[in-house]
């Protein structure tokens, strides 16, 4: 899911992370008001795109791509249409 409110890229799928490194736990605020913890991070490849510093958060219900972070990392503009997001 592409999220304009997320400040970090987050994944719940450890298989996406190739060379995972353990990190100090980072508290993640969830939309339902609860909190969970990120415990690892790594680079994730999405086709030809590489997203760095993706946090592994086992209790997420989906994977999130941060609009702010992806536009900065890839030096691109993110544009949303009805059914499409263009980087």
FENKABEL-V666063 format. One record per helix or strand of 3 or more residues. SS is the DSSP state (@ for helix, = for strand). FROM is the first residue (numbers start at 1). TO is the last residue. If there is no record, write none. Layout:
BEGIN
ss=<SS,SS>
from=<FROM,FROM>
to=<TO,TO>
END
This chain:
BEGIN
ss=<@,=,=,=,=,@>
from=<14,21,35,49,64,67>
to=<16,29,46,56,66,74>
END
